[in-house]
Each structure stands twice: as C-alpha cells, then as structure tokens.
Amino acid sequence: METLSYSVSTLPLFWLIFLFVYLVAYFGVFRNWSPKNRSEASSCLISLAHGTPACLLAAYAILKIDQSERSFASPNTSFQNMVLEFSIAYFLMDLLHYLIFFPADILFIAHHLATLFVFLTCRYMVFHGAFALLVLLVLAEITSGCQNIWTLASARRADVPAAARLYELLSPPFYAFYSVIRGLAGPAFVYKMGMFYASGAADSVIPRWLTVSWMVVVVMAISVSILWISNLWLELYRERSKKLEKKIT
C-alpha cells in the first residue's frame, strides 16, 4: 500500500499553470471576441485544460491501487492527493474568473465553493476518501471535452455559420452522453456512496458531519446537472419542432 504523503503541496504550481492558460486565452486566442464571449471562452479553455487530464489522472489513480484499497474510507495515496490538488487549482482559478466577470452568477459560484469544500477537506483535513471523490471526478469530467467544444460553438453560432453547424451536430450526441453519465451512472454511484457513509463504516476516519456535507454537495450537483440537461433536451425539441413546422408550411 502506498504511504500517505504530507509533502509540499503542488497546488501553487497547478494554479499558476491554469492562470497562464487563462491569460493566453484571454489576451491571445480569443482577443478578437466580444468581451462577454471572450471571458467565457477563456474559462472554457482552462476547463479543457483541466477536464480530460483530470479524468485520465483520476482513472489512473483509481486503477493503480489494489482492489482492497478501493474503499470510500481508504487513506489517500500520494498520487490521489496530487490529482485532488490539480482539480482544486482549476476550481480556484475558475472561481476567480466568475468573481471578476460574472459576480451575479450565484449558481456557478456556489457550485465551485461547494466543490472546493469537498476536495479541500478530503485533501488537507481528513486525508481519507479520495477514492470516492476521484470516481465522481471521472464521471464529472468524462463529458468535459465535448461540453466545452459545444459551449464554444454555442457562443459563436449566431455570427459564425461553421460554429452553428458544429453546435447542431454536437448537441444530440453530447446530450445523450451527458444524460447517461449524469442521469444513470452518477446517481447509481452516489447511492452506493451514500449507503456506505450512512452505515457508519467511515466514521472512524471521516467525521459523520463531513460525510453528510459531502453527500449533500454531491446530490445537489447531480440534481442540478439533471435539471440542466433536461432543459437542453426540451430546448432542442422546441427548436426541431419549429423547423419541422416551417418545412410543413
């Protein structure tokens, strides 16, 4: 079993990397975009820099440990801690983005604060439970690449025909993929996680108040995701219905 690591945190280095990516995006890649789309696109670029790498790193951190260590109460390994720090750095950077450019977007700010609470307490307070959080990270970020490309296409679809075509092409498969992950796989794992913590099996290493807090955050995140994708399906249905009506008339 890999020993616990209390070495110097890699968090500052990861945060500086995400800051660099954001600045390159804002002052370079998207400098000719409108102010609102420019900041949103810069956020998408750091999300791209985080999402797929975080998914792969988390999956590797899960697969490299023995089956006996894959418990919701297992001690964090050094590599698991590093993956948590990678994600913490991203959420801190994106939180700063929202506080500067979209301070009224309470939902996203609350989401980032809640996610940071879970990751920070796991990494720096109890040093246990990373296995469960990394599985959730895989489920959350496996759709990230597609989602960010879809978001960028959506931002420019009104004035760039190619972006509009890409948006229309990506929407159905992205919605379907997201629905399976967030609507089926996510809730199934969260239920299993909740049953484990409710049994008290983790109480000796993770305080009950903390596992309850984690579960509240996770359930709320899953619920918001399901509501979001449901609204997108309804919007797609309305758009397709209008187009069909125009063809008929």
N, C-alpha and C positions, 0 to 999 in steps of 0.2 A: 504493500500500500504506500502511495506517495505521501510524504510527510507534509504537514501544514506549513505554509510559508508566511512569515511575518516580515519579509524583506521590504526594501524601499519600494513604494508604490510606483507603478508605471503610468498612473493616471495623468500626471502633468504632461508627460511626453505625448500620450494619446490625444490629450486635449489640444496641445499645440499643433498636432497634425491636422485635426479637424478644423482648427482655426485657419490654418494655412489653406486647406482645401476651400473653405468658405470664402476667404479673401480672394483667392484665384478665380473662383466662380463669380463673385460679385463684381470685381474690378477688371476681370478678363473675359471669361467665357460668355457671360450674359450682360456685358456692359452696355449693349445697344438695346436691351429690352426695356419695356416701360418700368417705372420704379416699383410698382407692386409685383409684377411678374418677375422682375429681376431678383428681388429678395426671396420670393417664393421658390424660384428656380435654384437659387444658391442653397436654400435649405434642402431641396431635393437632391442636389449633388452631394452634400455631406451625408444625406440619408443613403444614397447609392454607395458611398464610400464605407458606410457602416453596415448596411443591411446584409448583403450577400457574404462579405467576410465574417461578420458576426455569426451568421447561420453556419458557415463552414467551420469556424473555430469552435463554436458551441457543440456542433455534432462531433467533432474530433475529440473535444474534452469529455464527452459522454462515452464515446466508443473506446477510448484508450484506458478506461478504468475497468476493473474486474466486475463481473455481474454482481458479486456480493456487496460492492460498494455503491451500487445504483439504488440507493435508498433516499427518500425525501428528507432523511435526517442525517445523511452521511456528512462527515467533515469535508470541507472544501480542499481540493488539491491546489497546488501552486498554479497549474495551468488554468484551472477553473477560475481562480481569483483574477488572473490576468485577463481572461475573457470578460469577466464582470467589469473590470476597470476599463476595458475597451468600450463597452456599452455605456458605462457611467460617463465617460468623457464625451461621447456623442450626445447623450441627453443633456448634459450641461451646456454644450455648445449650442444645441438647437433651442434649448430653453432661453439662452441669452438672445438668440435670434428673435424669438417670439416676444420677449420682454421689450426689445428695442423697436421692432417693426409692427408687431400685432399685439400690443398690451391688452386689448379688449377681447382677445380670443381666449376666454377663460377656460374653455373645454380642453384645448391643447396644452395650455399652461398647467392646468390641474393634472392632466394625464402625465406630463413629464415629471412633475413634482412627485406624484404618487409612485411612478416607476423608479425614480431615483431613491425614494424612501425604501422600497423593497430591495433594490440592488445594494444600496449603501449599508443597510442593516445586516444583510447577508454577508457582505464582504468584510466590513470593518467592526461589526458588533458581535455577532454570534459565531461566525466562521463555519457555519453548517448550512446545509440546504441548497447549495449551489446546483446540485444535480437537477432538482425540480425546476429551478429558475432557468437553467440552460435549456431544458426541454421546451419550456414556454418560449424562450428566446428563439429557438429553431422554428417553432410554429408561428411566431410573430414575424420573423424576418424572411421566411422562405418565399413570401409573396412580395418582398420589398422591391426587388429589381423591376419586376413587371409593374408594380404600383407606381414607382417613381417615373418610369418612362411614360406610363399612362397619364400621370399628373402633368408632366411637361408638355405632352401632346395636347392635353385639355387646355392648358394655359394659352397656347398659341393657335388653337383650332379656328378661332374667329378670323384671323388675318393671314394664316398660312395654310393653303389647301392641303399640302402634304401632311401637316400636323392633324388636320381634320380627318384625313383618310386613315392615318395611323390610329387616332383615337377611336374611330368607328371599328377598325379591325381588331384592336386590342380589347375593347370593352367586354364583349361576351365571354371570351376565354378567361380574361382576368377576373371577371365577376364570378364565374363558375369555380375557378381555382380558389379564390378567396373564400367563397361560400363553403367549400368542402373543408378547408383548413380551419376557418374561424367558426363555422356553424356546426361541424361534426367532430373533427379531430380535437380541436381546442376544448370544447365542453367535456368531451369524454375524458381527457387527461385531467382537467381541472376537477372533475368529480372524483377521480381516483385520488388526486392530491388532497382534496378536502376530507375524504373519508379517512385517509391516513392521519392527518393532523387532528381530526376530531376524536380519533381513538386514543390520543394522548401519547402515541408512540414516540413523538419528538419532544415531549415536554422537558426531558432531562437536559437537552442541549439547545432547544429553541423555546423561549417563553411562550406560553399559550397566547398571551395578548398579541405577540408578534405574529404568530401563525394566523391568528384571526384577522389581523390587519392585512397580512399578505393576501389572504383569501378574498377579503373584501375588495382590495385593489384589482386582483386578477378577475374576479367575477364581473366587476363593473367594466373593466376593459373589454372583456369578451362581449358583454351585453351591448356596449356602445358600438363595437365592431359589427355585430349582427344587425343592429339598427341602421348603421351607415350603409352596409351592403344591401340591405333590404330597400332602402330609399333609392339606391342606384339602380336596382332592378326595376323598381316602379318607374323611375325616370326613363330608363331605356325602353320599357314597354310603351310609355306615352309617346316617346319620340317615334318609335316604329309604327305605332298606331296612326299618328298624324301623317307620316309618309305614305302609309297604305291608303288612307282616306284621300290624299291628294292624287294618287295614281288612279283610284276608282273614279273620282270626279273629273 
